[in-house]
Amino acid sequence: MGDPPALKRPKLEKGDNDSTYCPRSASNGAGANGPPPRDDVEEDDISEEAVIALIAHRERDVERCKLKLLHYQSLLDAAEMKLEEAHSRLARFRDRKPPPTRSEPKLPTPPIQREPKPSPPPIRRDLKPSPQPPEKKAPSPAPQPSASPQLVIPGTNNRPAPRPQPMPGLKKAAAPSSSSSRAPLERSRKEEKPPKRKIEQKEHRNLIPSVRKSSATVLKFQGGNLVSSQHRRKLRCLELCPANDQLVVTSALDGLVTLWQVETRGPSLSFRGKTDFFSPKHRWPEDIAWHPAGETIFAVYTADNGDSQVSMTNLISGQRKVTFLPEKPHTKGIINNISFMPWSDACFVTGGSDHAVILWEDKDDSWKPKRVHKDFHSAAVMGVAGLQQKRTILSVGCDKRIIGFDLSAGRTEFKNLLDSKCMSVLANPCDFNLYMVQTGDPGRQLRLFDVRLRQTEVHAFGWKQESSESQSALINQSWSPDGWYVSSGSADPVIHIFDIRHHGQNPCQSVEAHQKRVFKAVWHQTLPYLTSISSDLNIGIHKYS
């Protein structure tokens, strides 16, 4: 009768949050309605902090797993590519094998090998071990018919039969070689040594008498389209393929060179692939240029830290493996420009911050450098070009000088000193005596010169920039195919168009093309399009008439 109430089971009641239950104190009824003990609150706080830390730990685990997944995915892709290469090599090897090899891959199934005397190729393998057909060693060579060393075994029994069959048509390519490995070597050499394509010599047109003699002819632009460049960093170069102007390449500070194809509907550009052009020292290409044959892209880097200076790759083929030339003729600084010469033999010239101009010639399937001059410029060489009618190299630099060097005579043909630093030089595509120099003088950025007049300026024109007064060396120009128009980028988001026949110095028209400054706009040779790049990371294609 007198049991103490403390022995009763404590009752549970809902707390304020309707989700937790707190035991009612049996010893003190007054404390039943009070707040829960502070120890419980501290334990809740500690558990919440532990959960937060656990979540952070799990997030780090997830990130590590994602990185591992990406790594193993790349390894898987590489392994699959190598496997495909091995399969393709095996297929090519089987195609190039002598006649007996064509009968060997036809071993279809191991059960045929149990019959000792039928005519199919598996029987020929079983002719020697004929006393042991029931043994299980006969099926064991079944996976080996694809291996090349086993082809020697059936050769003794098959010599009389197969030779008369393939000799009429199949063995024309393999007959001269004693082994099947020489034929692929000869074919690969033929592929590596394509016939050298000579540059088509254009017809000279005398445009200089019409310079500054008439009013400008305005082009009608029908609007344009912007395409994402798929580069992550600022664009640097834009070049058209000389053999097919529907192919365009762009490069940027992310080290990638991207190939595009022009689509006439729109017009627009379709993505064809990108190639990593980073140098061994992880340097992006400073400038790029197409080989005149229209298949290979060349890129230049820097001469500092022993880095590679020139690289090349074939963008048209599926491999796109970048090859770095071993020669390093430049001594220091950035290599600012690369340009192929418009001569019959393909060669290119580079100009660098070491004041040097280097000629690269293709000799015995390798590019060999030759120093043209190094002491004629007192500052960085910013641009190089070649005259089409004679072997003369033009070079301009930050020392305000224009140097014309005659390769045939091995001496300087002319020198010219301007009032502003020079940043690029372009020869006219139609008038072989006319060339243009870009300077840093606002309002007179572009100067025209006649090679025959040496130091006489034929025309000067330019533009005024609203966003910046400084002239960037990243802004470049391009000649139209007919030689009358010049397109230029600007620190403003417009493309300036100049007509050299116009007597004025201002642009005959300015096309609003981008949202930020325009680096370059190039004319297509066979299509009425103008393609441009900008710091807004877009490529613009504009149609005109």
HURA-V798275 format. One record per residue. PSI is psi in whole degrees, -180 to 180 (NA if undefined). Layout:
PSI ; PSI
This chain:
-33 ; 36 ; 136 ; 146 ; -16 ; -21 ; -12 ; 150 ; 131 ; 138 ; 151 ; 137 ; 153 ; 142 ; -170 ; -28 ; 3 ; 15 ; -15 ; 151 ; 135 ; 136 ; 138 ; 132 ; 131 ; -22 ; -31 ; 109 ; -26 ; -31 ; 1 ; -36 ; -1 ; 177 ; 157 ; 159 ; 153 ; -25 ; -38 ; -40 ; -44 ; -39 ; -38 ; -42 ; -45 ; -43 ; -36 ; -43 ; -39 ; -38 ; -41 ; -45 ; -38 ; -39 ; -44 ; -41 ; -44 ; -36 ; -40 ; -39 ; -42 ; -43 ; -42 ; -41 ; -38 ; -42 ; -43 ; -39 ; -44 ; -41 ; -49 ; -29 ; -42 ; -40 ; -39 ; -44 ; -43 ; -41 ; -39 ; -40 ; -42 ; -37 ; -42 ; -40 ; -43 ; -42 ; -43 ; -38 ; -41 ; -40 ; -43 ; -38 ; -42 ; -36 ; -33 ; -4 ; 156 ; 169 ; -41 ; -29 ; -26 ; -29 ; -27 ; -45 ; -11 ; 5 ; 99 ; -51 ; 146 ; -31 ; -28 ; -26 ; -15 ; -25 ; 123 ; -25 ; 14 ; 167 ; -19 ; 163 ; -35 ; -30 ; -37 ; -31 ; -29 ; -1 ; -39 ; -49 ; 34 ; -35 ; -12 ; 44 ; -34 ; -17 ; 157 ; 3 ; -22 ; -42 ; -22 ; -36 ; -3 ; -42 ; -8 ; -5 ; -26 ; -18 ; 137 ; -34 ; -27 ; -10 ; -18 ; -28 ; -52 ; -4 ; -35 ; -35 ; -19 ; -2 ; -46 ; -39 ; -54 ; -27 ; -44 ; -22 ; -54 ; -17 ; -35 ; -45 ; -34 ; -35 ; 18 ; -37 ; -32 ; -12 ; -41 ; -23 ; 144 ; -25 ; 157 ; -15 ; -22 ; -35 ; -48 ; -35 ; -43 ; -40 ; -41 ; -36 ; -39 ; -35 ; -38 ; -24 ; 70 ; 158 ; 131 ; 125 ; 121 ; 139 ; 132 ; 127 ; 122 ; 162 ; 135 ; 135 ; 133 ; 99 ; -20 ; -38 ; -20 ; -3 ; 130 ; 30 ; -8 ; -179 ; 166 ; 148 ; 115 ; 134 ; 148 ; 110 ; 134 ; 32 ; 168 ; 170 ; 146 ; 134 ; 137 ; 132 ; -14 ; 19 ; 147 ; -19 ; -180 ; 137 ; 148 ; -46 ; 153 ; 124 ; 140 ; 146 ; 126 ; -24 ; -22 ; 100 ; 7 ; -6 ; 132 ; 141 ; 146 ; 151 ; 158 ; 178 ; -6 ; 3 ; 4 ; 144 ; 122 ; 136 ; 133 ; 155 ; 136 ; 132 ; 124 ; -25 ; 118 ; -70 ; 166 ; -179 ; 137 ; 139 ; 131 ; -7 ; 163 ; 153 ; 136 ; 115 ; 18 ; 140 ; 170 ; -28 ; 16 ; 50 ; 137 ; 160 ; 132 ; -32 ; 153 ; 160 ; 144 ; 143 ; 144 ; -25 ; -17 ; 22 ; -30 ; 142 ; 135 ; 143 ; 149 ; 153 ; -118 ; 159 ; 4 ; 154 ; 25 ; 23 ; 159 ; 145 ; -31 ; 139 ; 164 ; 152 ; 154 ; 109 ; -20 ; -36 ; 165 ; -18 ; -51 ; 46 ; 127 ; 129 ; 129 ; 127 ; 136 ; -25 ; 143 ; 76 ; -28 ; 146 ; -29 ; 161 ; -178 ; 143 ; 110 ; -28 ; 147 ; 136 ; 131 ; 140 ; 143 ; 50 ; 174 ; -38 ; 129 ; 125 ; 158 ; 162 ; 140 ; 145 ; 135 ; 177 ; -7 ; 14 ; 8 ; 150 ; 121 ; 132 ; 128 ; 124 ; 147 ; 107 ; 121 ; 49 ; 26 ; 147 ; 121 ; 130 ; 151 ; 126 ; 124 ; -54 ; 159 ; -18 ; 0 ; -21 ; 140 ; 5 ; -175 ; 138 ; 121 ; -26 ; 149 ; 152 ; 167 ; 145 ; 142 ; -31 ; -15 ; 163 ; 72 ; 132 ; 127 ; 136 ; 141 ; 155 ; 178 ; -8 ; 11 ; 16 ; 148 ; 124 ; 128 ; 115 ; 126 ; 111 ; -37 ; -42 ; -18 ; 34 ; 169 ; 129 ; -42 ; 160 ; 148 ; 135 ; 121 ; -180 ; 4 ; 158 ; 146 ; 137 ; -16 ; 162 ; 138 ; 128 ; 144 ; 137 ; -16 ; -46 ; 109 ; -10 ; -6 ; 133 ; 159 ; 141 ; 132 ; 130 ; 177 ; 18 ; 112 ; 135 ; -20 ; 48 ; -33 ; 129 ; 137 ; 138 ; 150 ; 126 ; -34 ; -24 ; 3 ; -95 ; 13 ; 130 ; 125 ; -42 ; 155 ; 136 ; 167 ; -158 ; 162 ; 131 ; 135 ; -35 ; -26 ; 145 ; -21 ; 149 ; 122 ; 141 ; -11 ; -13 ; 127 ; 171 ; 171 ; 141 ; 145 ; 159 ; -30 ; -5 ; 1 ; -30 ; 152 ; 128 ; 145 ; 145 ; -178 ; 159 ; -18 ; 162 ; 49 ; 158 ; 123 ; 134 ; 128 ; 139 ; 116 ; -13 ; -17 ; 136 ; -12 ; 171 ; -11 ; 162 ; 140 ; -22 ; 154 ; 124 ; 122 ; 115 ; -31 ; -177 ; -20 ; -173 ; 148 ; 130 ; -41 ; 151 ; 123 ; 148 ; 136 ; 147 ; -36 ; -6 ; 145 ; 58 ; 153 ; 122 ; 137 ; 158 ; 154 ; 166 ; -2 ; 8 ; 26 ; 155 ; 128 ; 141 ; 124 ; 133 ; 138 ; 168 ; NA
